[in-house]
Amino acid sequence: MIIGQKPNEVIRIPVSPNANMLTITGDLAAAIYKLDEYSQLSAVGAPTTEMVEKYPLRPTVGPDWIEGQILFIDNFENVVINITQKDFEEHGKGRRFKIMFKRNETIEKLSNNYAGVPEHEKMAWFNSAGYLEIALRNGNMAGLFGLQGYNEHMQQSGVSNGNKWFYQTIRVFFE
């Protein structure tokens, strides 16, 4: 589901009807033990086609835009967005674009690598994993623009913390 494709096989793991976190953990541990022992998914539970995806990791789209969430911020504070090159090309259809983020900042062209822009200039490119990445050449994009992805600290402090939501979005507008 993380890569945007449905799995070949889905197994429903039986969980106690009045389960709490402790019993669910026990049920999952039992399923993992069976999987290890028998090396077959069918030993764990019954096959199913029913799936409920609670938190999709895919971008949302409109006719002239695509909006993604921050997936990851690396040690250099480059920001990886959940928009793939395939998504970008399918929705962009060769049109000009503007990548918009904090403080109405924009990026209007893609670079092939970090050397493709002057020092300390904003840039966007598709990284080796195929995801849209925004960065500052020799700078820290996340820190300078206050960008952050979802993290456990945010979860522990509740759904929102003032104006800070679980994740921040980056929107691409196509012209």
C-alpha positions in Angstrom: 0.0 0.0 0.0 2.9 2.3 0.6 4.0 2.0 -3.0 0.4 2.6 -4.3 -0.3 -0.9 -5.4 -2.6 -3.5 -3.9 -0.9 -6.5 -2.5 -1.2 -9.9 -4.3 -2.7 -11.5 -1.3 -4.4 -10.3 1.9 -5.1 -12.3 4.9 -7.6 -11.4 7.7 -6.0 -12.1 11.1 -8.7 -13.1 13.6 -8.9 -10.6 16.5 -11.0 -11.0 19.6 -14.3 -9.1 19.3 -13.8 -7.1 22.5 -10.1 -6.6 21.9 -8.1 -3.9 23.5 -4.5 -3.0 22.6 -3.1 -5.8 24.8 -5.2 -8.6 23.3 -4.6 -7.2 19.7 -0.9 -7.4 20.4 -1.3 -11.0 21.6 -3.3 -11.9 18.5 -0.7 -10.3 16.2 2.1 -12.1 18.0 0.3 -15.4 17.6 -0.1 -14.7 13.8 3.5 -13.9 13.5 4.4 -17.1 15.3 2.2 -19.2 13.0 3.7 -17.5 9.9 7.2 -18.2 11.1 6.2 -21.8 11.9 4.3 -22.7 8.7 5.8 -20.2 6.3 2.4 -19.7 4.6 0.0 -16.8 4.9 -2.9 -19.2 4.9 -1.8 -20.6 8.3 -2.3 -17.1 9.8 -5.9 -16.4 8.8 -8.5 -16.4 6.0 -7.9 -14.8 2.6 -9.9 -11.6 1.9 -10.3 -9.0 -0.7 -11.7 -6.4 1.7 -9.2 -3.7 2.8 -9.7 -0.4 4.6 -6.9 2.0 4.0 -7.0 4.4 7.0 -4.2 6.8 6.1 -3.4 6.7 2.4 0.2 7.7 1.5 -0.9 8.9 -2.0 -1.3 12.5 -3.0 -4.7 14.1 -3.6 -5.4 15.4 -7.0 -7.6 17.9 -8.8 -7.9 18.9 -12.5 -5.1 21.4 -12.3 -3.3 20.5 -9.1 -1.8 17.7 -7.1 -1.1 17.9 -3.3 1.3 15.8 -1.4 2.5 15.4 2.1 5.9 15.6 3.5 7.2 12.0 3.9 10.6 12.6 5.1 13.2 15.2 5.9 16.8 14.1 5.6 19.9 15.1 7.6 20.5 18.0 5.3 16.9 19.1 5.7 15.9 18.3 2.2 12.2 17.6 2.0 10.8 14.5 0.3 7.1 14.7 -0.8 4.8 11.7 -1.6 4.4 12.8 -5.2 6.1 10.4 -7.6 7.5 11.4 -11.0 4.8 9.2 -12.5 2.1 11.1 -10.6 3.6 14.4 -11.6 3.8 13.6 -15.3 0.3 12.0 -15.4 -1.4 15.0 -13.9 0.8 17.6 -15.4 0.5 16.4 -18.9 3.5 18.5 -20.0 2.0 21.8 -18.6 4.0 24.5 -16.8 3.7 24.2 -13.0 4.3 26.0 -9.7 5.2 24.1 -6.6 3.8 26.1 -3.7 4.7 25.7 0.0 5.1 27.9 3.1 4.8 31.7 2.9 3.6 31.4 -0.7 7.1 30.3 -1.9 7.2 28.8 -5.3 9.5 26.7 -7.5 8.7 26.7 -11.2 11.2 24.3 -12.7 12.7 20.9 -12.1 16.4 20.4 -11.7 18.4 17.3 -12.7 20.6 17.6 -9.6 21.8 20.0 -6.9 24.4 21.6 -9.2 21.6 22.7 -11.5 20.8 25.8 -9.4 22.9 28.6 -7.9 24.1 28.3 -4.3 21.3 28.8 -1.7 18.6 28.7 -4.4 15.4 26.7 -4.0 15.1 23.7 -6.2 12.9 20.7 -6.9 13.9 17.4 -8.5 12.9 13.7 -8.5 15.3 11.8 -6.2 16.7 8.3 -6.9 13.5 6.7 -5.3 11.3 8.7 -7.8 9.8 11.1 -5.2 9.6 14.9 -5.5 12.2 16.5 -3.3 12.5 20.2 -2.6 15.8 21.6 -1.3 18.1 24.6 -1.0 21.4 24.1 -2.6 23.9 24.2 0.3 21.1 25.2 2.7 18.5 23.6 4.9 15.0 23.8 3.2 13.0 22.4 6.2 14.6 24.7 8.8 14.5 27.9 6.7 10.9 27.5 5.7 9.6 25.8 8.8 8.6 22.6 7.0 8.0 19.5 9.0 6.6 16.0 8.5 4.6 13.9 10.9 6.4 12.6 13.9 5.7 10.7 17.1 6.0 13.9 19.2 3.1 15.4 17.3 1.0 12.2 17.8 1.6 12.3 21.5 0.5 15.9 21.8 -2.8 15.3 20.0 -4.2 15.8 16.5 -3.2 19.5 16.3 -0.9 21.7 18.2 -2.0 25.3 17.5 -1.7 25.6 13.8 0.6 22.6 13.4 -1.1 19.6 11.9 0.2 16.0 11.6 1.8 16.8 8.3 2.3 19.7 6.0 1.2 19.7 2.4 3.0 20.9 -0.7 0.8 21.7 -3.7 1.7 21.7 -7.3 -0.5 23.9 -9.6 -0.5 23.1 -13.4 -1.2 25.9 -15.9 
